[in-house]
Amino acid sequence: MGKVDARADRASGEFVVNAVHEDEPFTASMTEAVHDELDGFAAWLGLRIA
């Protein structure tokens, strides 16, 4: 499906997403789902998306 290049920068309180790599082109709903998952993961870590 794809891969995410991201890191948790706890010093700044940010979850930094450098890139989302699509193995196959994402549909609009897949793109939205990936963004939702990244938002949820950042929240779970107690960080904000940068």
Chimera marker file (.cmm) of the C-alpha trace (Angstrom):
<marker_set name="trace">
<marker id="1" x="0.000" y="0.000" z="0.000" r="1" g="1" b="0" radius="0.5"/>
<marker id="2" x="2.618" y="2.571" z="1.036" r="1" g="1" b="0" radius="0.5"/>
<marker id="3" x="5.236" y="3.751" z="3.491" r="1" g="1" b="0" radius="0.5"/>
<marker id="4" x="5.620" y="6.767" z="5.742" r="1" g="1" b="0" radius="0.5"/>
<marker id="5" x="8.855" y="8.621" z="6.454" r="1" g="1" b="0" radius="0.5"/>
<marker id="6" x="8.149" y="10.207" z="9.839" r="1" g="1" b="0" radius="0.5"/>
<marker id="7" x="9.724" y="10.858" z="13.203" r="1" g="1" b="0" radius="0.5"/>
<marker id="8" x="8.645" y="11.939" z="16.659" r="1" g="1" b="0" radius="0.5"/>
<marker id="9" x="10.480" y="15.110" z="17.708" r="1" g="1" b="0" radius="0.5"/>
<marker id="10" x="9.642" y="15.088" z="21.385" r="1" g="1" b="0" radius="0.5"/>
<marker id="11" x="11.805" y="18.139" z="22.128" r="1" g="1" b="0" radius="0.5"/>
<marker id="12" x="9.594" y="20.318" z="19.916" r="1" g="1" b="0" radius="0.5"/>
<marker id="13" x="6.397" y="18.346" z="20.554" r="1" g="1" b="0" radius="0.5"/>
<marker id="14" x="5.983" y="17.597" z="16.861" r="1" g="1" b="0" radius="0.5"/>
<marker id="15" x="5.321" y="14.476" z="14.810" r="1" g="1" b="0" radius="0.5"/>
<marker id="16" x="7.200" y="15.254" z="11.602" r="1" g="1" b="0" radius="0.5"/>
<marker id="17" x="5.978" y="13.568" z="8.431" r="1" g="1" b="0" radius="0.5"/>
<marker id="18" x="8.688" y="13.960" z="5.799" r="1" g="1" b="0" radius="0.5"/>
<marker id="19" x="6.971" y="11.935" z="3.093" r="1" g="1" b="0" radius="0.5"/>
<marker id="20" x="4.234" y="9.448" z="2.316" r="1" g="1" b="0" radius="0.5"/>
<marker id="21" x="5.293" y="6.993" z="-0.394" r="1" g="1" b="0" radius="0.5"/>
<marker id="22" x="2.486" y="5.379" z="-2.382" r="1" g="1" b="0" radius="0.5"/>
<marker id="23" x="3.273" y="1.896" z="-3.728" r="1" g="1" b="0" radius="0.5"/>
<marker id="24" x="0.194" y="2.309" z="-5.920" r="1" g="1" b="0" radius="0.5"/>
<marker id="25" x="-1.621" y="5.615" z="-6.456" r="1" g="1" b="0" radius="0.5"/>
<marker id="26" x="-3.972" y="6.348" z="-3.555" r="1" g="1" b="0" radius="0.5"/>
<marker id="27" x="-7.617" y="7.087" z="-4.089" r="1" g="1" b="0" radius="0.5"/>
<marker id="28" x="-9.007" y="10.196" z="-2.406" r="1" g="1" b="0" radius="0.5"/>
<marker id="29" x="-10.513" y="8.066" z="0.362" r="1" g="1" b="0" radius="0.5"/>
<marker id="30" x="-7.211" y="6.258" z="0.931" r="1" g="1" b="0" radius="0.5"/>
<marker id="31" x="-5.362" y="9.578" z="1.187" r="1" g="1" b="0" radius="0.5"/>
<marker id="32" x="-7.915" y="10.804" z="3.722" r="1" g="1" b="0" radius="0.5"/>
<marker id="33" x="-7.596" y="7.568" z="5.707" r="1" g="1" b="0" radius="0.5"/>
<marker id="34" x="-3.788" y="7.856" z="5.815" r="1" g="1" b="0" radius="0.5"/>
<marker id="35" x="-4.043" y="11.454" z="7.060" r="1" g="1" b="0" radius="0.5"/>
<marker id="36" x="-6.577" y="10.404" z="9.703" r="1" g="1" b="0" radius="0.5"/>
<marker id="37" x="-4.305" y="7.588" z="10.894" r="1" g="1" b="0" radius="0.5"/>
<marker id="38" x="-1.283" y="9.898" z="11.093" r="1" g="1" b="0" radius="0.5"/>
<marker id="39" x="-3.327" y="12.477" z="13.037" r="1" g="1" b="0" radius="0.5"/>
<marker id="40" x="-4.483" y="9.757" z="15.426" r="1" g="1" b="0" radius="0.5"/>
<marker id="41" x="-0.984" y="8.377" z="15.878" r="1" g="1" b="0" radius="0.5"/>
<marker id="42" x="0.423" y="11.831" z="16.596" r="1" g="1" b="0" radius="0.5"/>
<marker id="43" x="-2.342" y="12.431" z="19.151" r="1" g="1" b="0" radius="0.5"/>
<marker id="44" x="-1.644" y="9.046" z="20.767" r="1" g="1" b="0" radius="0.5"/>
<marker id="45" x="1.999" y="10.075" z="21.099" r="1" g="1" b="0" radius="0.5"/>
<marker id="46" x="0.928" y="13.419" z="22.560" r="1" g="1" b="0" radius="0.5"/>
<marker id="47" x="2.431" y="15.335" z="19.630" r="1" g="1" b="0" radius="0.5"/>
<marker id="48" x="1.115" y="17.669" z="16.973" r="1" g="1" b="0" radius="0.5"/>
<marker id="49" x="1.592" y="17.111" z="13.240" r="1" g="1" b="0" radius="0.5"/>
<marker id="50" x="4.296" y="19.346" z="11.757" r="1" g="1" b="0" radius="0.5"/>
<link id1="1" id2="2" r="1" g="1" b="0" radius="0.2"/>
<link id1="2" id2="3" r="1" g="1" b="0" radius="0.2"/>
<link id1="3" id2="4" r="1" g="1" b="0" radius="0.2"/>
<link id1="4" id2="5" r="1" g="1" b="0" radius="0.2"/>
<link id1="5" id2="6" r="1" g="1" b="0" radius="0.2"/>
<link id1="6" id2="7" r="1" g="1" b="0" radius="0.2"/>
<link id1="7" id2="8" r="1" g="1" b="0" radius="0.2"/>
<link id1="8" id2="9" r="1" g="1" b="0" radius="0.2"/>
<link id1="9" id2="10" r="1" g="1" b="0" radius="0.2"/>
<link id1="10" id2="11" r="1" g="1" b="0" radius="0.2"/>
<link id1="11" id2="12" r="1" g="1" b="0" radius="0.2"/>
<link id1="12" id2="13" r="1" g="1" b="0" radius="0.2"/>
<link id1="13" id2="14" r="1" g="1" b="0" radius="0.2"/>
<link id1="14" id2="15" r="1" g="1" b="0" radius="0.2"/>
<link id1="15" id2="16" r="1" g="1" b="0" radius="0.2"/>
<link id1="16" id2="17" r="1" g="1" b="0" radius="0.2"/>
<link id1="17" id2="18" r="1" g="1" b="0" radius="0.2"/>
<link id1="18" id2="19" r="1" g="1" b="0" radius="0.2"/>
<link id1="19" id2="20" r="1" g="1" b="0" radius="0.2"/>
<link id1="20" id2="21" r="1" g="1" b="0" radius="0.2"/>
<link id1="21" id2="22" r="1" g="1" b="0" radius="0.2"/>
<link id1="22" id2="23" r="1" g="1" b="0" radius="0.2"/>
<link id1="23" id2="24" r="1" g="1" b="0" radius="0.2"/>
<link id1="24" id2="25" r="1" g="1" b="0" radius="0.2"/>
<link id1="25" id2="26" r="1" g="1" b="0" radius="0.2"/>
<link id1="26" id2="27" r="1" g="1" b="0" radius="0.2"/>
<link id1="27" id2="28" r="1" g="1" b="0" radius="0.2"/>
<link id1="28" id2="29" r="1" g="1" b="0" radius="0.2"/>
<link id1="29" id2="30" r="1" g="1" b="0" radius="0.2"/>
<link id1="30" id2="31" r="1" g="1" b="0" radius="0.2"/>
<link id1="31" id2="32" r="1" g="1" b="0" radius="0.2"/>
<link id1="32" id2="33" r="1" g="1" b="0" radius="0.2"/>
<link id1="33" id2="34" r="1" g="1" b="0" radius="0.2"/>
<link id1="34" id2="35" r="1" g="1" b="0" radius="0.2"/>
<link id1="35" id2="36" r="1" g="1" b="0" radius="0.2"/>
<link id1="36" id2="37" r="1" g="1" b="0" radius="0.2"/>
<link id1="37" id2="38" r="1" g="1" b="0" radius="0.2"/>
<link id1="38" id2="39" r="1" g="1" b="0" radius="0.2"/>
<link id1="39" id2="40" r="1" g="1" b="0" radius="0.2"/>
<link id1="40" id2="41" r="1" g="1" b="0" radius="0.2"/>
<link id1="41" id2="42" r="1" g="1" b="0" radius="0.2"/>
<link id1="42" id2="43" r="1" g="1" b="0" radius="0.2"/>
<link id1="43" id2="44" r="1" g="1" b="0" radius="0.2"/>
<link id1="44" id2="45" r="1" g="1" b="0" radius="0.2"/>
<link id1="45" id2="46" r="1" g="1" b="0" radius="0.2"/>
<link id1="46" id2="47" r="1" g="1" b="0" radius="0.2"/>
<link id1="47" id2="48" r="1" g="1" b="0" radius="0.2"/>
<link id1="48" id2="49" r="1" g="1" b="0" radius="0.2"/>
<link id1="49" id2="50" r="1" g="1" b="0" radius="0.2"/>
</marker_set>
